[in-house]
């Protein structure tokens, strides 16, 4: 159950990255699909696996080799921890869900507050 919680948290962390990048630019979080900010190439599903894709691509875009900020896997990993840790401590339930939501709010705030020049 903890592994599932971590996987859900990784995905939520990835979504927080999308929100933090797109909303200040007036872009939709739903459309267009994820793309490289440097070259604009649409990212494939294999490029969107939280943390793992960044590691396997050595922090670069698969298509143009532009660097991808370390903020992305960090926020994803923090999302995994924010959901997985409460489930590991309290087990699945309302208490873990409340703690996870609170921690995800903090992760979201940190992601949004990260200097955009570093993105």
Protein Blocks (a to p, Z undefined) as FASTA:
>chain_A
ZZmmmmmmmmmmmmmmmmmmmmmnopafkbccdddfklopacdfklmgghklmmmnnopa
fklopacdfklmmmmmmmmmmmmmmmmmnopafklmmmmmmmmmmmmmmmmmpcfklZZ
